[in-house]
Structures are given as C-alpha cells and as structure tokens.
Amino acid sequence: MEPILSLQNIELDRGKTFSLKIDHLKVMSGGLYALTGPNGAGKSTLLGVLAMLIRPKSGDLSVLGAPVLRKASQLKELRRQITLVEQSPYLFNDTVYQNLALGLRLRGTQAKEQDALIKEALEAVGLHGFEQRQAQDLSGGETRRVALARALALKPKVLLLDEPMANIDEASLAVFESLLTSLPQQGMTIIFSTHDSDQPERLSAEVIHMNNGRLEKARSSQTSRQNDKATEKVAWPGPIKLTESSYLWL
C-alpha cells in the first residue's frame, strides 16, 4: 500500500541549537499516529514540514504518492489535502459560523453545502448550536474545538494536530479523544502530538517518538515504552518558498 505521506532524507536547521534529521517516515492512509517526545524534540517542526509550511534544507516529501513539486498550482492542490490545527489556534473576531465558513468560501463551496458542512463539523466536536456564538466569548476548550471543527469542515485527507488536548477541561478531552478514534474509520489520517504518555495506548495509536530532532520508528502503542531509538542520518531538490504561518490550507 502506498503511504499517504512519505519523508526521505529530511534535514532542517533552526538556529544554531536545533536540527531536524529524518532518514525516513511513512504514514499510511487511515492511520492514527501519536507524535511524542520531550519539549524541544521537534514535534511542531515535523508537523510543519508534513503540512508543507516549513521548508526543509534538503530531503524529499511525497503526498498521496506524488512528490512535492515547485509549481505553485500543484503545491496548492497538495496542501489542500492536509490541514494543521496549531497548539494555540487563532479565531477571527466574529461568530463561530463565520470562522468555519471562510475557508469553505475561499474554496468555492456553495452556501447550502457550507451550511451542511458547518453543522456536521460542529456536531462532531460537541458544539451543536454554537453557530452564532462570538469567538471571543468561548472558553479555551471551546476555542480548540471550534478550530478542530473548522479543520474538519474542509474534509482533509490528513489532519495534523499540535498538542490539541493540552490544558483543556475533561469534557473537551473526552470529546477530542472520542473523535480522534472515530476519524480514521472515516478514511482520515490523523497525526497528533501529545505529552500524555498514556494517551497513545488509550487511543490505540501508533507512536512516532522524537528526541533532539531525531525520529524513532513508528511503532504500536503496546511497545511505545521500549528503548529502540535509532539515530537517523539525513537532498530537497531546491528551495520551495512557503509561508510559515497559516491557520488552514486554502
């Protein structure tokens, strides 16, 4: 089976103190992956590379079996298949409905379909009836759930989540965990970073462990605590100029 995401020989330097070096990583379609590791291990950087928002110095990235190309039109179409929800998501100072509708409008989605997608996404995150709530009035957990709903409304093939469940209330945590386990059954591939060492096993997620910018092999949650770290070595056929801040892929 062809992986939905594939990294090969990736190398990236950030300042003088951090480097990301990955020999290879394959992410299979419909999988649930937990990205683990200490603070500063490079989890957010890796998610940015997978989302094609952060440009590596060298290496190869394939999305849906296709190498990432330099032409902006092709890159845009590939990026539309992947959505990243950041750890501190940004909501516009408007209603919940308008926050979800913007990306859909920019993609040319008609109003009737917009309504259906927004309703479905809010129900999925347990926020039915929140359409007219003002974003600035939401709690922290509700803000993250709206950001997740905004991502789900776009129907991405790959959903990347940077610490989506950090410092949220128990009700929001339960919603997130239940939803994450259901999405792969709908054909969506999920990669989420977490500091909760028990969460991968609780969700039966495959574990990708990072330390100091290096990647361990993805493995099942049952073996996630084994010390099988493999040091990785890490050619990107030329720079691709990308923005490094975006709340969704338009």
C-alpha positions in Angstrom: 0.0 0.0 0.0 1.3 3.5 -0.9 1.8 5.7 2.1 -0.2 8.9 2.2 2.8 10.9 3.4 6.4 9.9 3.0 9.6 11.7 4.2 13.0 10.7 3.0 16.4 12.2 4.0 14.9 15.3 5.5 17.3 17.9 7.0 16.5 21.2 8.6 18.5 23.6 10.8 16.7 26.1 13.0 19.2 28.5 14.5 22.5 27.1 16.0 21.0 24.8 18.6 18.4 22.7 16.7 18.4 20.4 13.7 15.8 18.1 12.3 17.2 15.0 10.7 15.0 12.2 9.5 16.1 9.3 7.3 12.6 8.1 6.5 9.0 8.2 7.7 6.0 6.6 6.1 2.4 7.5 7.2 -0.3 5.1 6.0 -3.8 6.2 5.0 -6.4 5.9 7.6 -3.9 5.6 10.5 -4.0 7.2 13.9 -0.5 8.4 14.9 0.7 9.9 18.2 3.8 12.1 18.0 5.6 12.0 21.3 8.8 13.4 22.8 10.0 16.0 25.3 9.7 19.8 24.8 12.1 20.9 22.1 12.3 17.5 20.4 11.0 18.9 17.1 7.4 17.7 17.1 5.9 21.1 15.9 8.7 21.4 13.3 7.9 18.0 11.9 4.2 18.8 11.7 5.1 22.0 9.9 7.2 20.0 7.4 4.4 17.5 6.9 2.0 20.3 6.3 4.3 21.9 3.7 4.5 25.1 5.7 8.1 24.7 6.8 10.7 24.2 4.1 13.5 21.7 4.8 17.0 22.4 3.7 17.2 19.0 1.9 15.1 15.9 1.5 12.1 14.5 -0.3 8.4 14.8 0.7 5.6 12.9 -1.1 1.9 13.5 -0.6 -0.6 11.0 -1.8 2.2 9.2 -3.7 3.2 12.4 -5.6 6.5 14.2 -4.9 6.0 17.8 -3.8 6.6 20.0 -6.8 7.8 23.5 -7.2 4.8 24.9 -9.2 2.6 26.9 -7.0 -0.6 25.5 -8.6 0.4 21.9 -7.9 1.6 22.7 -4.4 -1.7 24.4 -3.6 -3.7 21.3 -4.5 -1.5 19.1 -2.4 -1.7 21.4 0.5 -5.5 21.3 0.4 -5.4 17.7 1.3 -3.7 18.4 4.6 -4.9 20.6 7.5 -2.9 21.6 10.5 -4.5 22.8 13.8 -1.9 24.6 15.8 -1.5 24.4 19.6 -2.8 27.9 20.1 -5.3 28.2 17.3 -6.3 31.7 16.0 -10.0 32.5 15.6 -11.3 35.6 13.9 -13.2 38.1 16.0 -16.5 37.0 14.5 -19.1 34.3 15.0 -18.3 30.6 15.1 -20.2 30.2 11.8 -18.1 32.8 10.0 -14.9 31.3 11.3 -15.8 27.9 9.8 -17.3 29.5 6.6 -14.3 31.5 5.5 -12.1 28.5 4.3 -15.1 27.0 2.6 -16.0 30.2 0.7 -12.4 30.6 -0.4 -12.6 27.1 -1.9 -15.8 27.9 -3.8 -18.2 25.9 -1.6 -21.8 27.0 -2.2 -23.8 28.4 0.7 -26.1 25.4 1.1 -23.2 23.0 1.2 -21.4 25.3 3.6 -24.3 25.2 6.0 -24.4 21.4 5.9 -20.6 21.0 6.4 -20.5 23.6 9.3 -23.4 21.9 11.1 -21.8 18.5 10.7 -18.4 19.7 11.9 -19.8 21.4 15.0 -21.9 18.4 15.9 -18.7 16.2 15.6 -16.9 18.3 18.2 -19.9 18.5 20.5 -20.7 22.2 19.8 -24.1 21.9 18.1 -25.9 25.2 18.2 -22.7 27.3 18.6 -23.0 28.9 15.1 -23.9 32.4 16.3 -21.6 32.4 19.4 -18.9 35.1 19.3 -15.4 33.6 19.1 -14.1 36.0 21.9 -16.7 34.6 24.3 -15.5 31.0 24.0 -13.6 29.1 26.7 -10.1 27.7 25.9 -11.5 24.2 25.4 -14.3 25.5 23.2 -11.8 27.5 21.1 -9.8 24.4 20.4 -13.0 22.5 19.5 -14.1 25.3 17.1 -10.6 25.2 15.5 -10.9 21.4 15.1 -14.4 21.8 13.6 -13.0 24.4 11.1 -10.4 21.8 10.0 -13.0 19.0 9.8 -15.3 21.1 7.6 -12.6 21.2 4.9 -12.7 17.4 4.7 -8.9 17.0 4.6 -7.3 13.6 3.9 -4.7 14.2 6.6 -5.3 16.1 9.8 -2.3 17.3 11.8 -2.9 18.4 15.4 -0.3 20.1 17.6 -0.9 19.3 21.2 -4.7 19.5 20.7 -5.5 18.3 24.2 -3.0 20.2 26.3 -4.5 22.0 29.3 -8.2 21.5 28.4 -11.1 20.5 30.6 -12.2 16.9 31.0 -15.3 17.4 28.9 -13.3 18.7 25.9 -10.7 16.0 26.4 -13.4 13.3 26.2 -14.8 14.9 23.0 -11.3 15.1 21.4 -10.3 11.5 22.3 -13.6 10.0 21.1 -13.5 12.0 17.8 -9.8 11.1 17.1 -10.5 7.4 17.3 -13.5 7.7 15.0 -11.9 9.8 12.2 -9.6 7.0 10.8 -12.8 4.8 10.4 -14.0 7.5 8.0 -10.8 7.3 6.0 -9.0 10.3 7.5 -5.3 10.0 8.6 -4.6 11.6 11.9 -1.2 12.7 13.5 -1.4 14.4 16.8 1.4 15.5 19.2 1.0 14.8 22.9 2.8 14.9 26.2 0.4 12.4 27.8 2.4 9.2 27.9 -0.7 7.1 28.4 -2.8 8.6 25.6 -1.3 6.7 22.7 -2.2 3.4 24.4 -5.5 4.7 25.5 -6.4 5.6 21.9 -4.6 2.5 20.3 -2.5 4.9 18.3 0.8 4.2 16.5 3.6 6.0 18.2 6.2 8.2 16.5 8.7 9.2 19.1 11.1 12.2 18.7 14.2 13.3 20.7 16.5 16.1 19.8 15.2 16.4 16.2 15.7 12.7 15.5 12.9 10.2 14.8 12.3 6.8 16.1 10.5 4.2 14.1 6.7 4.4 14.3 5.5 1.5 16.4 2.4 0.2 18.1 1.3 1.8 21.4 1.9 -1.5 23.1 5.6 -1.2 22.5 5.8 2.6 22.9 7.9 2.4 26.0 10.7 0.2 24.6 14.0 1.9 24.1 14.6 1.2 20.5 15.8 4.6 19.4 17.5 4.6 16.0 19.8 7.5 15.2 18.9 8.8 11.7 21.0 10.4 9.0 19.6 12.7 6.7 18.7 16.2 -0.7 15.4 18.6 -1.3 15.7 19.3 -5.0 15.8 23.1 -4.5 14.0 25.5 -2.1 10.3 25.9 -2.2 9.2 29.3 -0.8 6.3 28.7 1.5 4.6 30.8 4.2 5.2 29.5 7.7 2.1 30.8 9.3 -1.4 29.7 8.2 -4.4 28.6 10.1 -5.8 26.4 7.3 -4.9 25.4 3.8 -6.8 27.4 1.3 
